[in-house]
Amino acid sequence: MTGPQHPGDEANDRDAPATASGPVYPTVEQWCTRWLFVVFARKLSSTAGRGQVLCPQWWDHPEVVVRFTSLWTAWEKASASEDGDALSGWFTHHADPQLRTLLDAEHGPMHQCDREHHKTTRPLARYVLDPPPGWFD
């Protein structure tokens, strides 16, 4: 699949289809900044905890990086597929549900951020206690 081309873009070799020799985008960061954030348009809230949010420091949220990485690897597979429905399936089964969770300003992993400010969110491990020894034996 070829991505959108815009005036002033760097070399368009990033838009070449994935081949057996490697992915279209060599890193999740490049895929996000050169494809995902260029293609997707969402109404983002300017208030933390409301609507949808994409933290300007998305890369500093471990869950966000893991979810974007899973989207990227699935996208690479779909874009390299000879199946004409593969990319449509990627949107339906991967992008749409993941973005609903990722951008959810009330419950998502960037819920304390707004579109202009980053705030480190605490991982669930900070809220739980270890089970007593032998609990799961």
Secondary structure, DSSP 8 states (H G I E B T S, - for coil): ------TT-S-GGGGS--BTTB-SSSSHHHHIIIIIHHH------SSTTSSB---TTGGG-HHHHHHHHHHHHHHHHHHH-S-TTHHHHHIIIIIHHHHHHHTBTTTSTTTT--SS-------GGGT-----TTTT-
